[in-house]
Amino acid sequence: MSITAKRITAAVLAATLVLSLSACSNWSKRDRNTAIGAGAGAIGGSILTNGSGLGTVGGAAVGGIIGHQVD
């Protein structure tokens, strides 16, 4: 996978996250933070591991946990 394709994939994931969160306006603040953390972690994990599926899932898990703990 080329660098351009990875950047496009990351941009699509970010746009999908933003659109999906806009439909969840009745969520609690903690739920929103968890989802945002998971999305950011997935993007970060994907970028840091050059698109590895395991890195993406791991980043989402860590980001979700951190987002859940943030008040």
C-alpha positions in Angstrom: 0.0 0.0 0.0 1.5 3.3 -1.0 1.8 6.3 1.3 -0.9 8.2 -0.7 -3.3 5.3 -0.3 -2.6 5.2 3.5 -3.3 8.9 3.8 -6.6 8.6 1.9 -7.6 5.7 4.1 -6.8 7.7 7.2 -8.8 10.7 5.9 -11.8 8.4 5.1 -11.7 6.9 8.6 -11.6 10.3 10.2 -14.5 11.5 8.0 -16.5 8.4 8.9 -15.8 8.9 12.6 -17.0 12.6 12.4 -20.2 11.6 10.5 -21.0 8.7 12.8 -20.6 10.8 15.9 -22.9 13.5 14.6 -25.7 11.0 14.8 -25.1 10.3 18.5 -26.1 13.6 20.0 -27.9 12.0 22.9 -24.8 10.2 24.2 -23.3 11.0 27.6 -20.0 13.0 27.7 -18.2 9.8 28.7 -19.6 7.8 25.8 -18.6 10.5 23.4 -15.1 10.7 24.9 -14.7 6.9 24.6 -15.8 7.0 20.9 -13.6 9.9 20.0 -10.6 8.3 21.8 -11.2 5.0 20.0 -11.3 6.8 16.7 -8.3 8.9 17.3 -6.4 5.8 18.6 -7.3 3.8 15.6 -6.0 6.5 13.2 -2.9 7.0 15.3 -2.2 3.2 15.5 -2.7 2.8 11.8 -0.3 5.6 11.0 2.3 4.5 13.5 2.3 0.9 12.3 2.1 1.7 8.6 -1.5 0.4 8.2 -1.2 -2.8 10.3 -4.6 -4.1 11.3 -3.2 -5.1 14.7 -1.8 -1.6 15.2 -5.2 -0.1 14.3 -7.2 -2.3 16.6 -4.6 -1.8 19.4 -4.7 2.0 19.0 -8.5 1.9 19.1 -8.5 -0.1 22.3 -6.0 2.1 24.0 -7.6 5.3 22.7 -11.0 4.1 23.9 -9.7 3.3 27.4 -8.1 6.7 27.6 -11.2 8.5 26.3 -13.3 6.7 28.8 -11.2 7.9 31.7 -11.1 11.5 30.6 -13.7 13.7 32.4 
